[in-house]
Amino acid sequence: SVLMPQLSLFGSKLHDYIFEKTRFAAASAVFWLPFVRDMYLALGCIEASRRTLTAALTKGFSVAIMPGGELEQLLVCPPELEYEDVVTPRPGLLKLAVSQGAPIIPAFAFGERRAYTSSTMLLSLRLRWVRKYRIGIPFAWGRFPWFPFVPRQEPIAIVLGKPLLVEKVADPSTPQFDAAVSALRQRYE
């Protein structure tokens, strides 16, 4: 979650601002913490609330959402496994796409777990905390334990899927809206 906005800012400086109209969504909880909030805002992140995301999409921005969120931060797969997909499509993400007619481009990153080490210390307690307060507390570090955000120099490959085009259904109270969300879920999975 920290690497992607950095790549966006770096890419915007190199490639004629291809990321200029992209915003990365971050959990609302990070905007409650003074220094953390400032870091995420400097990286060009926005709050992952329905109101904020809807406003960004309405203004013509593309929004990058990492739906694994707090749970994915804590459930990093062990090194001996190729990968572990802990993300299931969240209804809010799909409803937002349908209400705005915004396409979804699935992405999967390989190699992130080698860039950081994640501790299982107090994992069951931290998982309960996530379920109750929706705040993840990852104990992770990269290259330097004293500066945990710097990743190890490991290759990270990001694979993009074909865009899932979404027809806009603005009224969430209609049966067409529910049918569109259900159909999108099936295509996403």
Biotite code that builds the C-alpha atoms (Angstrom):
import biotite.structure as struc

atoms = struc.array([
    struc.Atom([0.000, 0.000, 0.000], chain_id="A", res_id=1, res_name="SER", atom_name="CA", element="C"),
    struc.Atom([2.962, 2.315, 0.448], chain_id="A", res_id=2, res_name="VAL", atom_name="CA", element="C"),
    struc.Atom([4.738, 1.288, -2.771], chain_id="A", res_id=3, res_name="LEU", atom_name="CA", element="C"),
    struc.Atom([1.925, 1.918, -5.239], chain_id="A", res_id=4, res_name="MET", atom_name="CA", element="C"),
    struc.Atom([1.486, 5.676, -4.629], chain_id="A", res_id=5, res_name="PRO", atom_name="CA", element="C"),
    struc.Atom([5.271, 6.056, -4.782], chain_id="A", res_id=6, res_name="GLN", atom_name="CA", element="C"),
    struc.Atom([5.276, 4.345, -8.171], chain_id="A", res_id=7, res_name="LEU", atom_name="CA", element="C"),
    struc.Atom([2.473, 6.643, -9.269], chain_id="A", res_id=8, res_name="SER", atom_name="CA", element="C"),
    struc.Atom([4.381, 9.782, -8.308], chain_id="A", res_id=9, res_name="LEU", atom_name="CA", element="C"),
    struc.Atom([7.573, 8.438, -9.862], chain_id="A", res_id=10, res_name="PHE", atom_name="CA", element="C"),
    struc.Atom([5.726, 7.481, -13.051], chain_id="A", res_id=11, res_name="GLY", atom_name="CA", element="C"),
    struc.Atom([4.050, 10.869, -13.302], chain_id="A", res_id=12, res_name="SER", atom_name="CA", element="C"),
    struc.Atom([7.469, 12.518, -13.391], chain_id="A", res_id=13, res_name="LYS", atom_name="CA", element="C"),
    struc.Atom([8.758, 10.267, -16.176], chain_id="A", res_id=14, res_name="LEU", atom_name="CA", element="C"),
    struc.Atom([5.908, 9.467, -18.527], chain_id="A", res_id=15, res_name="HIS", atom_name="CA", element="C"),
    struc.Atom([4.131, 12.684, -19.460], chain_id="A", res_id=16, res_name="ASP", atom_name="CA", element="C"),
    struc.Atom([1.925, 12.539, -16.410], chain_id="A", res_id=17, res_name="TYR", atom_name="CA", element="C"),
    struc.Atom([0.147, 9.282, -17.211], chain_id="A", res_id=18, res_name="ILE", atom_name="CA", element="C"),
    struc.Atom([-0.644, 9.013, -13.504], chain_id="A", res_id=19, res_name="PHE", atom_name="CA", element="C"),
    struc.Atom([-1.677, 12.649, -13.138], chain_id="A", res_id=20, res_name="GLU", atom_name="CA", element="C"),
    struc.Atom([-5.370, 11.731, -12.985], chain_id="A", res_id=21, res_name="LYS", atom_name="CA", element="C"),
    struc.Atom([-4.863, 8.667, -10.739], chain_id="A", res_id=22, res_name="THR", atom_name="CA", element="C"),
    struc.Atom([-5.477, 8.648, -7.027], chain_id="A", res_id=23, res_name="ARG", atom_name="CA", element="C"),
    struc.Atom([-4.725, 5.777, -4.683], chain_id="A", res_id=24, res_name="PHE", atom_name="CA", element="C"),
    struc.Atom([-7.256, 5.036, -1.975], chain_id="A", res_id=25, res_name="ALA", atom_name="CA", element="C"),
    struc.Atom([-6.026, 4.521, 1.566], chain_id="A", res_id=26, res_name="ALA", atom_name="CA", element="C"),
    struc.Atom([-7.973, 3.340, 4.591], chain_id="A", res_id=27, res_name="ALA", atom_name="CA", element="C"),
    struc.Atom([-9.803, 6.084, 6.449], chain_id="A", res_id=28, res_name="SER", atom_name="CA", element="C"),
    struc.Atom([-7.911, 5.218, 9.631], chain_id="A", res_id=29, res_name="ALA", atom_name="CA", element="C"),
    struc.Atom([-4.567, 6.452, 8.224], chain_id="A", res_id=30, res_name="VAL", atom_name="CA", element="C"),
    struc.Atom([-6.035, 9.942, 7.896], chain_id="A", res_id=31, res_name="PHE", atom_name="CA", element="C"),
    struc.Atom([-6.688, 10.074, 11.653], chain_id="A", res_id=32, res_name="TRP", atom_name="CA", element="C"),
    struc.Atom([-2.962, 9.913, 12.486], chain_id="A", res_id=33, res_name="LEU", atom_name="CA", element="C"),
    struc.Atom([-1.136, 13.249, 12.028], chain_id="A", res_id=34, res_name="PRO", atom_name="CA", element="C"),
    struc.Atom([2.218, 12.209, 10.506], chain_id="A", res_id=35, res_name="PHE", atom_name="CA", element="C"),
    struc.Atom([0.860, 9.172, 8.699], chain_id="A", res_id=36, res_name="VAL", atom_name="CA", element="C"),
    struc.Atom([-1.908, 11.309, 7.166], chain_id="A", res_id=37, res_name="ARG", atom_name="CA", element="C"),
    struc.Atom([0.642, 13.804, 5.893], chain_id="A", res_id=38, res_name="ASP", atom_name="CA", element="C"),
    struc.Atom([2.731, 11.054, 4.318], chain_id="A", res_id=39, res_name="MET", atom_name="CA", element="C"),
    struc.Atom([-0.249, 9.563, 2.480], chain_id="A", res_id=40, res_name="TYR", atom_name="CA", element="C"),
    struc.Atom([-1.492, 12.970, 1.325], chain_id="A", res_id=41, res_name="LEU", atom_name="CA", element="C"),
    struc.Atom([1.991, 13.811, 0.011], chain_id="A", res_id=42, res_name="ALA", atom_name="CA", element="C"),
    struc.Atom([1.891, 10.579, -1.984], chain_id="A", res_id=43, res_name="LEU", atom_name="CA", element="C"),
    struc.Atom([-1.367, 11.664, -3.618], chain_id="A", res_id=44, res_name="GLY", atom_name="CA", element="C"),
    struc.Atom([-3.663, 9.295, -1.719], chain_id="A", res_id=45, res_name="CYS", atom_name="CA", element="C"),
    struc.Atom([-7.297, 9.921, -0.938], chain_id="A", res_id=46, res_name="ILE", atom_name="CA", element="C"),
    struc.Atom([-9.549, 8.445, 1.719], chain_id="A", res_id=47, res_name="GLU", atom_name="CA", element="C"),
    struc.Atom([-11.210, 5.161, 0.751], chain_id="A", res_id=48, res_name="ALA", atom_name="CA", element="C"),
    struc.Atom([-14.671, 6.330, 1.759], chain_id="A", res_id=49, res_name="SER", atom_name="CA", element="C"),
    struc.Atom([-17.621, 6.085, -0.607], chain_id="A", res_id=50, res_name="ARG", atom_name="CA", element="C"),
    struc.Atom([-18.099, 9.874, -0.583], chain_id="A", res_id=51, res_name="ARG", atom_name="CA", element="C"),
    struc.Atom([-14.455, 10.650, -1.415], chain_id="A", res_id=52, res_name="THR", atom_name="CA", element="C"),
    struc.Atom([-14.136, 7.937, -4.071], chain_id="A", res_id=53, res_name="LEU", atom_name="CA", element="C"),
    struc.Atom([-17.396, 8.990, -5.722], chain_id="A", res_id=54, res_name="THR", atom_name="CA", element="C"),
    struc.Atom([-16.204, 12.606, -5.836], chain_id="A", res_id=55, res_name="ALA", atom_name="CA", element="C"),
    struc.Atom([-12.880, 11.572, -7.401], chain_id="A", res_id=56, res_name="ALA", atom_name="CA", element="C"),
    struc.Atom([-14.582, 9.426, -10.066], chain_id="A", res_id=57, res_name="LEU", atom_name="CA", element="C"),
    struc.Atom([-17.063, 12.222, -10.809], chain_id="A", res_id=58, res_name="THR", atom_name="CA", element="C"),
    struc.Atom([-14.149, 14.624, -11.378], chain_id="A", res_id=59, res_name="LYS", atom_name="CA", element="C"),
    struc.Atom([-12.642, 12.235, -13.940], chain_id="A", res_id=60, res_name="GLY", atom_name="CA", element="C"),
    struc.Atom([-9.929, 10.664, -11.805], chain_id="A", res_id=61, res_name="PHE", atom_name="CA", element="C"),
    struc.Atom([-9.030, 7.003, -11.960], chain_id="A", res_id=62, res_name="SER", atom_name="CA", element="C"),
    struc.Atom([-9.010, 5.452, -8.523], chain_id="A", res_id=63, res_name="VAL", atom_name="CA", element="C"),
    struc.Atom([-6.707, 2.605, -7.500], chain_id="A", res_id=64, res_name="ALA", atom_name="CA", element="C"),
    struc.Atom([-8.173, 0.540, -4.699], chain_id="A", res_id=65, res_name="ILE", atom_name="CA", element="C"),
    struc.Atom([-6.420, -2.306, -2.945], chain_id="A", res_id=66, res_name="MET", atom_name="CA", element="C"),
    struc.Atom([-9.409, -4.252, -1.638], chain_id="A", res_id=67, res_name="PRO", atom_name="CA", element="C"),
    struc.Atom([-7.384, -6.509, 0.665], chain_id="A", res_id=68, res_name="GLY", atom_name="CA", element="C"),
    struc.Atom([-7.052, -3.680, 3.117], chain_id="A", res_id=69, res_name="GLY", atom_name="CA", element="C"),
    struc.Atom([-6.273, -4.259, 6.743], chain_id="A", res_id=70, res_name="GLU", atom_name="CA", element="C"),
    struc.Atom([-6.747, -8.029, 6.618], chain_id="A", res_id=71, res_name="LEU", atom_name="CA", element="C"),
    struc.Atom([-4.311, -8.489, 3.742], chain_id="A", res_id=72, res_name="GLU", atom_name="CA", element="C"),
    struc.Atom([-1.695, -6.451, 5.620], chain_id="A", res_id=73, res_name="GLN", atom_name="CA", element="C"),
    struc.Atom([-1.704, -9.033, 8.389], chain_id="A", res_id=74, res_name="LEU", atom_name="CA", element="C"),
    struc.Atom([-2.137, -12.247, 6.409], chain_id="A", res_id=75, res_name="LEU", atom_name="CA", element="C"),
    struc.Atom([1.045, -12.203, 4.363], chain_id="A", res_id=76, res_name="VAL", atom_name="CA", element="C"),
    struc.Atom([1.720, -15.629, 2.914], chain_id="A", res_id=77, res_name="CYS", atom_name="CA", element="C"),
    struc.Atom([4.758, -17.563, 4.114], chain_id="A", res_id=78, res_name="PRO", atom_name="CA", element="C"),
    struc.Atom([7.808, -17.523, 1.809], chain_id="A", res_id=79, res_name="PRO", atom_name="CA", element="C"),
    struc.Atom([7.456, -21.174, 0.784], chain_id="A", res_id=80, res_name="GLU", atom_name="CA", element="C"),
    struc.Atom([4.147, -20.531, -0.988], chain_id="A", res_id=81, res_name="LEU", atom_name="CA", element="C"),
    struc.Atom([3.948, -19.024, -4.470], chain_id="A", res_id=82, res_name="GLU", atom_name="CA", element="C"),
    struc.Atom([1.146, -16.670, -3.483], chain_id="A", res_id=83, res_name="TYR", atom_name="CA", element="C"),
    struc.Atom([-1.953, -16.481, -1.373], chain_id="A", res_id=84, res_name="GLU", atom_name="CA", element="C"),
    struc.Atom([-4.998, -14.567, -2.505], chain_id="A", res_id=85, res_name="ASP", atom_name="CA", element="C"),
    struc.Atom([-6.787, -13.311, 0.587], chain_id="A", res_id=86, res_name="VAL", atom_name="CA", element="C"),
    struc.Atom([-8.895, -10.810, -1.318], chain_id="A", res_id=87, res_name="VAL", atom_name="CA", element="C"),
    struc.Atom([-12.513, -11.397, -2.169], chain_id="A", res_id=88, res_name="THR", atom_name="CA", element="C"),
    struc.Atom([-14.371, -8.696, -4.029], chain_id="A", res_id=89, res_name="PRO", atom_name="CA", element="C"),
    struc.Atom([-15.993, -6.387, -1.542], chain_id="A", res_id=90, res_name="ARG", atom_name="CA", element="C"),
    struc.Atom([-19.581, -5.357, -2.214], chain_id="A", res_id=91, res_name="PRO", atom_name="CA", element="C"),
    struc.Atom([-18.789, -1.657, -1.705], chain_id="A", res_id=92, res_name="GLY", atom_name="CA", element="C"),
    struc.Atom([-16.156, -1.698, -4.445], chain_id="A", res_id=93, res_name="LEU", atom_name="CA", element="C"),
    struc.Atom([-18.541, -3.363, -6.884], chain_id="A", res_id=94, res_name="LEU", atom_name="CA", element="C"),
    struc.Atom([-21.446, -1.066, -5.973], chain_id="A", res_id=95, res_name="LYS", atom_name="CA", element="C"),
    struc.Atom([-19.237, 1.979, -6.474], chain_id="A", res_id=96, res_name="LEU", atom_name="CA", element="C"),
    struc.Atom([-18.198, 0.753, -9.925], chain_id="A", res_id=97, res_name="ALA", atom_name="CA", element="C"),
    struc.Atom([-21.809, 0.107, -10.967], chain_id="A", res_id=98, res_name="VAL", atom_name="CA", element="C"),
    struc.Atom([-23.132, 3.408, -9.572], chain_id="A", res_id=99, res_name="SER", atom_name="CA", element="C"),
    struc.Atom([-20.428, 5.341, -11.458], chain_id="A", res_id=100, res_name="GLN", atom_name="CA", element="C"),
    struc.Atom([-20.128, 3.139, -14.544], chain_id="A", res_id=101, res_name="GLY", atom_name="CA", element="C"),
    struc.Atom([-16.414, 2.875, -13.807], chain_id="A", res_id=102, res_name="ALA", atom_name="CA", element="C"),
    struc.Atom([-14.497, -0.033, -15.320], chain_id="A", res_id=103, res_name="PRO", atom_name="CA", element="C"),
    struc.Atom([-12.485, -2.292, -13.024], chain_id="A", res_id=104, res_name="ILE", atom_name="CA", element="C"),
    struc.Atom([-8.994, -3.342, -14.022], chain_id="A", res_id=105, res_name="ILE", atom_name="CA", element="C"),
    struc.Atom([-7.916, -6.291, -11.869], chain_id="A", res_id=106, res_name="PRO", atom_name="CA", element="C"),
    struc.Atom([-4.269, -6.276, -10.844], chain_id="A", res_id=107, res_name="ALA", atom_name="CA", element="C"),
    struc.Atom([-2.103, -8.767, -8.988], chain_id="A", res_id=108, res_name="PHE", atom_name="CA", element="C"),
    struc.Atom([1.350, -7.991, -7.617], chain_id="A", res_id=109, res_name="ALA", atom_name="CA", element="C"),
    struc.Atom([3.974, -10.707, -7.337], chain_id="A", res_id=110, res_name="PHE", atom_name="CA", element="C"),
    struc.Atom([7.053, -10.264, -5.155], chain_id="A", res_id=111, res_name="GLY", atom_name="CA", element="C"),
    struc.Atom([5.802, -7.861, -2.504], chain_id="A", res_id=112, res_name="GLU", atom_name="CA", element="C"),
    struc.Atom([6.090, -10.447, 0.265], chain_id="A", res_id=113, res_name="ARG", atom_name="CA", element="C"),
    struc.Atom([9.822, -10.808, -0.474], chain_id="A", res_id=114, res_name="ARG", atom_name="CA", element="C"),
    struc.Atom([10.277, -7.046, -0.209], chain_id="A", res_id=115, res_name="ALA", atom_name="CA", element="C"),
    struc.Atom([9.086, -7.020, 3.404], chain_id="A", res_id=116, res_name="TYR", atom_name="CA", element="C"),
    struc.Atom([9.198, -9.336, 6.410], chain_id="A", res_id=117, res_name="THR", atom_name="CA", element="C"),
    struc.Atom([5.995, -9.645, 8.399], chain_id="A", res_id=118, res_name="SER", atom_name="CA", element="C"),
    struc.Atom([5.860, -10.779, 12.007], chain_id="A", res_id=119, res_name="SER", atom_name="CA", element="C"),
    struc.Atom([3.174, -13.073, 13.411], chain_id="A", res_id=120, res_name="THR", atom_name="CA", element="C"),
    struc.Atom([3.693, -11.684, 16.907], chain_id="A", res_id=121, res_name="MET", atom_name="CA", element="C"),
    struc.Atom([0.286, -11.193, 18.583], chain_id="A", res_id=122, res_name="LEU", atom_name="CA", element="C"),
    struc.Atom([-1.384, -12.031, 15.254], chain_id="A", res_id=123, res_name="LEU", atom_name="CA", element="C"),
    struc.Atom([-4.627, -13.363, 16.755], chain_id="A", res_id=124, res_name="SER", atom_name="CA", element="C"),
    struc.Atom([-4.980, -10.214, 18.855], chain_id="A", res_id=125, res_name="LEU", atom_name="CA", element="C"),
    struc.Atom([-4.272, -7.974, 15.866], chain_id="A", res_id=126, res_name="ARG", atom_name="CA", element="C"),
    struc.Atom([-6.834, -9.884, 13.752], chain_id="A", res_id=127, res_name="LEU", atom_name="CA", element="C"),
    struc.Atom([-9.490, -9.313, 16.420], chain_id="A", res_id=128, res_name="ARG", atom_name="CA", element="C"),
    struc.Atom([-8.540, -5.621, 16.471], chain_id="A", res_id=129, res_name="TRP", atom_name="CA", element="C"),
    struc.Atom([-8.971, -5.444, 12.676], chain_id="A", res_id=130, res_name="VAL", atom_name="CA", element="C"),
    struc.Atom([-12.399, -7.062, 12.815], chain_id="A", res_id=131, res_name="ARG", atom_name="CA", element="C"),
    struc.Atom([-13.578, -4.732, 15.585], chain_id="A", res_id=132, res_name="LYS", atom_name="CA", element="C"),
    struc.Atom([-12.007, -1.382, 14.643], chain_id="A", res_id=133, res_name="TYR", atom_name="CA", element="C"),
    struc.Atom([-11.016, -1.857, 10.957], chain_id="A", res_id=134, res_name="ARG", atom_name="CA", element="C"),
    struc.Atom([-7.462, -0.761, 11.723], chain_id="A", res_id=135, res_name="ILE", atom_name="CA", element="C"),
    struc.Atom([-4.569, -3.011, 10.732], chain_id="A", res_id=136, res_name="GLY", atom_name="CA", element="C"),
    struc.Atom([-1.399, -3.051, 12.792], chain_id="A", res_id=137, res_name="ILE", atom_name="CA", element="C"),
    struc.Atom([1.216, -4.790, 10.664], chain_id="A", res_id=138, res_name="PRO", atom_name="CA", element="C"),
    struc.Atom([4.576, -5.545, 12.236], chain_id="A", res_id=139, res_name="PHE", atom_name="CA", element="C"),
    struc.Atom([6.632, -5.501, 9.062], chain_id="A", res_id=140, res_name="ALA", atom_name="CA", element="C"),
    struc.Atom([9.958, -4.174, 7.891], chain_id="A", res_id=141, res_name="TRP", atom_name="CA", element="C"),
    struc.Atom([11.899, -4.085, 4.684], chain_id="A", res_id=142, res_name="GLY", atom_name="CA", element="C"),
    struc.Atom([15.564, -3.474, 4.143], chain_id="A", res_id=143, res_name="ARG", atom_name="CA", element="C"),
    struc.Atom([16.144, -1.689, 7.454], chain_id="A", res_id=144, res_name="PHE", atom_name="CA", element="C"),
    struc.Atom([14.260, -2.578, 10.665], chain_id="A", res_id=145, res_name="PRO", atom_name="CA", element="C"),
    struc.Atom([14.747, 0.991, 11.956], chain_id="A", res_id=146, res_name="TRP", atom_name="CA", element="C"),
    struc.Atom([13.147, 2.454, 8.751], chain_id="A", res_id=147, res_name="PHE", atom_name="CA", element="C"),
    struc.Atom([10.501, -0.133, 7.847], chain_id="A", res_id=148, res_name="PRO", atom_name="CA", element="C"),
    struc.Atom([9.055, 1.500, 4.711], chain_id="A", res_id=149, res_name="PHE", atom_name="CA", element="C"),
    struc.Atom([12.169, 0.960, 2.580], chain_id="A", res_id=150, res_name="VAL", atom_name="CA", element="C"),
    struc.Atom([11.662, -2.354, 0.745], chain_id="A", res_id=151, res_name="PRO", atom_name="CA", element="C"),
    struc.Atom([14.353, -4.903, 0.031], chain_id="A", res_id=152, res_name="ARG", atom_name="CA", element="C"),
    struc.Atom([15.651, -4.792, -3.511], chain_id="A", res_id=153, res_name="GLN", atom_name="CA", element="C"),
    struc.Atom([13.441, -7.573, -4.842], chain_id="A", res_id=154, res_name="GLU", atom_name="CA", element="C"),
    struc.Atom([11.697, -7.575, -8.205], chain_id="A", res_id=155, res_name="PRO", atom_name="CA", element="C"),
    struc.Atom([7.979, -6.828, -8.055], chain_id="A", res_id=156, res_name="ILE", atom_name="CA", element="C"),
    struc.Atom([5.827, -7.700, -11.055], chain_id="A", res_id=157, res_name="ALA", atom_name="CA", element="C"),
    struc.Atom([2.382, -6.187, -11.384], chain_id="A", res_id=158, res_name="ILE", atom_name="CA", element="C"),
    struc.Atom([0.066, -8.011, -13.769], chain_id="A", res_id=159, res_name="VAL", atom_name="CA", element="C"),
    struc.Atom([-3.018, -6.255, -15.098], chain_id="A", res_id=160, res_name="LEU", atom_name="CA", element="C"),
    struc.Atom([-6.086, -8.135, -16.255], chain_id="A", res_id=161, res_name="GLY", atom_name="CA", element="C"),
    struc.Atom([-8.466, -7.131, -19.008], chain_id="A", res_id=162, res_name="LYS", atom_name="CA", element="C"),
    struc.Atom([-10.720, -4.235, -18.012], chain_id="A", res_id=163, res_name="PRO", atom_name="CA", element="C"),
    struc.Atom([-14.156, -5.247, -16.797], chain_id="A", res_id=164, res_name="LEU", atom_name="CA", element="C"),
    struc.Atom([-16.434, -2.730, -18.449], chain_id="A", res_id=165, res_name="LEU", atom_name="CA", element="C"),
    struc.Atom([-19.339, -1.714, -16.254], chain_id="A", res_id=166, res_name="VAL", atom_name="CA", element="C"),
    struc.Atom([-22.662, -0.276, -17.342], chain_id="A", res_id=167, res_name="GLU", atom_name="CA", element="C"),
    struc.Atom([-23.810, 2.557, -15.099], chain_id="A", res_id=168, res_name="LYS", atom_name="CA", element="C"),
    struc.Atom([-26.922, 1.966, -13.014], chain_id="A", res_id=169, res_name="VAL", atom_name="CA", element="C"),
    struc.Atom([-27.296, 5.067, -10.874], chain_id="A", res_id=170, res_name="ALA", atom_name="CA", element="C"),
    struc.Atom([-30.274, 4.080, -8.700], chain_id="A", res_id=171, res_name="ASP", atom_name="CA", element="C"),
    struc.Atom([-29.230, 1.492, -6.075], chain_id="A", res_id=172, res_name="PRO", atom_name="CA", element="C"),
    struc.Atom([-32.849, 0.787, -5.122], chain_id="A", res_id=173, res_name="SER", atom_name="CA", element="C"),
    struc.Atom([-33.662, -0.900, -8.434], chain_id="A", res_id=174, res_name="THR", atom_name="CA", element="C"),
    struc.Atom([-33.453, -4.629, -9.206], chain_id="A", res_id=175, res_name="PRO", atom_name="CA", element="C"),
    struc.Atom([-31.225, -3.738, -12.180], chain_id="A", res_id=176, res_name="GLN", atom_name="CA", element="C"),
    struc.Atom([-28.615, -2.353, -9.791], chain_id="A", res_id=177, res_name="PHE", atom_name="CA", element="C"),
    struc.Atom([-28.500, -5.550, -7.717], chain_id="A", res_id=178, res_name="ASP", atom_name="CA", element="C"),
    struc.Atom([-28.350, -7.660, -10.891], chain_id="A", res_id=179, res_name="ALA", atom_name="CA", element="C"),
    struc.Atom([-25.501, -5.537, -12.270], chain_id="A", res_id=180, res_name="ALA", atom_name="CA", element="C"),
    struc.Atom([-23.526, -5.867, -9.004], chain_id="A", res_id=181, res_name="VAL", atom_name="CA", element="C"),
    struc.Atom([-24.089, -9.638, -8.952], chain_id="A", res_id=182, res_name="SER", atom_name="CA", element="C"),
    struc.Atom([-23.002, -10.005, -12.587], chain_id="A", res_id=183, res_name="ALA", atom_name="CA", element="C"),
    struc.Atom([-19.898, -7.886, -11.934], chain_id="A", res_id=184, res_name="LEU", atom_name="CA", element="C"),
    struc.Atom([-19.004, -10.060, -8.931], chain_id="A", res_id=185, res_name="ARG", atom_name="CA", element="C"),
    struc.Atom([-19.127, -13.184, -11.102], chain_id="A", res_id=186, res_name="GLN", atom_name="CA", element="C"),
    struc.Atom([-16.925, -11.588, -13.769], chain_id="A", res_id=187, res_name="ARG", atom_name="CA", element="C"),
    struc.Atom([-14.480, -10.281, -11.132], chain_id="A", res_id=188, res_name="TYR", atom_name="CA", element="C"),
    struc.Atom([-14.037, -13.661, -9.457], chain_id="A", res_id=189, res_name="GLU", atom_name="CA", element="C"),
])
